Amino acid sequence: ELGLTESFNQGILQAHKEGVLQSACLRTNGSAFDNAVNQVIPECPELGIGLHLNLVEGFGDAKYIPNHSSLYDISGKYKNSFAKLLTRCYMDDQILLNEIKQDYRLQIEKALAAGIKLDHINSHQHSHIIPKIFRIVCELAHEYNIPYVRLPKEIHYCCGHLSQYTSTWYYLNLVKFMMVNMFSKKNKATAIDIGVKTNDYFLGVTYTGHMNVSSVEKGLAKLSRLNPEVVEVLLHPCRFIPGKQDTYITPEVRAYVRDGGRKTELSTLLDNRLTEIISHNGWTLTNFRKIS
């Protein structure tokens, strides 16, 4: 999440320059947005840049908050969880959907105004997979000539020790896995209808927070049998710098940055074994900018 914190910015910078990272997504409401735009992105001319749309965490970019906003509380903070967005979209809340489109437009235009050439769109907590929201995202991608929208369609595969299959995190991720796949067929049809491209498959839902060389290797091995053209693999590399004062938009972001999983994901992207796995199985490293 480029722009979320300086620790994330540094992790992405290192993973791209020294590892296999080909693409990153930018958060406009992160505390390190300016750092990302002015110091990190100029250092990485070959890095593909997408937009990480957000409706569920921190404060939005809107300067004016309407009374009784569907998106924000009175302070300008996002007030809906993923579950609440899903419920309200299912109820066809047009006021909410109109606010979402306006808010997404602000995020896109903030990135473009900073001189960023966007090659894809995704979202925090995969909130854009909700079909009515996915349609909004595709419409905006088409309008702003952003060629790809992430389709987090994942196949199920097993990786790791048997003990993990009784872990809470695994069952929570399975719920996400079932949800993203439940919506994928409809969302793919929406993208085709509007004229926006998507990746074919995705890795990073079932093992969110537990991505490592083994989980990437097992996932790619299973996908190889399907012969897809474009597979997006998601990791969250973060380089926490002791003694450096970082800024966090929420306490949850602080805990996420300092979680050991972020260090593991950075080391995964720097691991020479991953390069060998990718090459040996006939995969080509690329990003949405290059293939579009």
Salt bridges, closest charged atoms under 4 A:
GLU1 OE1 - ARG27 NH1 2.79
GLU1 OE2 - HIS52 NE2 3.82
GLU1 OE2 - HIS124 ND1 3.55
GLU6 OE1 - LYS244 NZ 3.16
GLU57 OE1 - ARG27 NH2 2.97
GLU57 OE1 - HIS124 NE2 3.37
ASP61 OD1 - LYS110 NZ 3.22
ASP93 OD2 - ARG88 NH2 3.03
ASP119 OD1 - HIS120 ND1 2.55
GLU139 OE1 - LYS101 NZ 3.01
GLU143 OE2 - ARG105 NH1 2.64
ASP193 OD2 - ARG135 NH1 3.79
GLU232 OE2 - ARG150 NH2 2.82
ASP259 OD1 - ARG262 NH1 3.78
GLU265 OE1 - HIS236 ND1 3.68
GLU265 OE2 - ARG262 NH2 2.69
ASP271 OD2 - ARG273 NH2 2.75
